[in-house]
Amino acid sequence: MLTCLNTATTRGKPLADDIRLCGRYGFEGIEIDTGKLDEFLAHRTVSELRGLLDDCAVQCAGLMAFAFRPFGDREEQLERIRRYGPICRELGGEILLSFIAEPPPEGLGREEAIDRAAVAAVAYAAAAQASGCRVALEPIGGASFMATPAEALAIVEAAAHPAPGIMVDTFHSWKSGVGPEAVAQLPGERVLIVHINDAEDLPPEQSTDANRLYPGLGVLPLHGYLDALRGIGYDGFLSVEIFRPEYWAEEHATIIRRAKEQLDSVMKR
């Protein structure tokens, strides 16, 4: 598996410096938030960004994030996918992360909700495929719909389209009661990217994004998750994604160095 930094971990810091520091500390990939991307492209070009990635020997793992709207108006998100997909490919990436962003209408049964979500997944996938990209559906822990990788997989399978897949996030999986044994049942070819993070020792239902920690500093069964991913043949990016204001306030180099050191320590054990 490949080490990766999600730029949400360094919120408020410039993308160009993210890339340089990822290269300095040995991250193999970077997952880029479109907000940071837009800030970079306001003054420089996609070609210059690709050159910076190449100079620093850092791969673009993909772009994030696009709201997955299975039940409401999704045209704005589809237009964003059409806009950012070609940029992602020019940067050498292919994964567009799409998180569940709305619950089913009241009274809608699970099977019908999955069918409607599958229709949406096909639309998202077709928009991404036009530029050679794929969409990774992201479950959100505690959501009323698509809260687990298995639920995301059910949508992907119902879509019967080659472009969509799923992502696994250790924090969101833990919040939804999904342990390593459930991850071990996923088809490895459908897992497009993995977010790895840890969390404080709190009840899952009380934990928020601000309670995330660098890998190896919390209570999540990260070694079990990694063993499960290896067992299903996943060999893609492990992207450190942490939304912790305490970390954002640290020096830029400190954040990326610590993220890489902690990820390395978990992967080696």
KALIN-V214156 format. One line per field, one symbol per residue. ss: DSSP state (H for helix, E for strand, L for the rest). burial: 1 if it has 16 or more other C-alpha atoms within 10 Angstrom, else 0. A space follows every 50 residues. Layout:
ss->???
burial->???
//
This chain:
ss->LEEEEEHHHHLLLLHHHHHHHHHHHLLLEEEEEHHHHHHHHLLLLHHHHH HHHHHLLLEEEEEEEEEELLLLLLHHHHHHHHHHHHHHHHLLLLEEEEEE LLLLLLLLLHHHHHHHHHHHHHHHHHHHHLLLLEEEEELLLLLLLLLLHH HHHHHHHHHLLLLEEEEEEHHHHHHLLLLHHHHLLLLHHHEEEEEELEEL LLLHHHLLHHHEELLLLLLLLHHHHHHHHHHLLLLLEEEELLLLHHHHLL LHHHHHHHHHHHHHHHHHL
burial->00111111111010100111111001111111110110010000000011 01110111111111111111100000110111011111111111111111 11110000000011111111111111111011111111111110111111 11111111100011111111111111111100110101011111111111 00010011001111110101010011111001011111111111001100 0110111011111000100
//
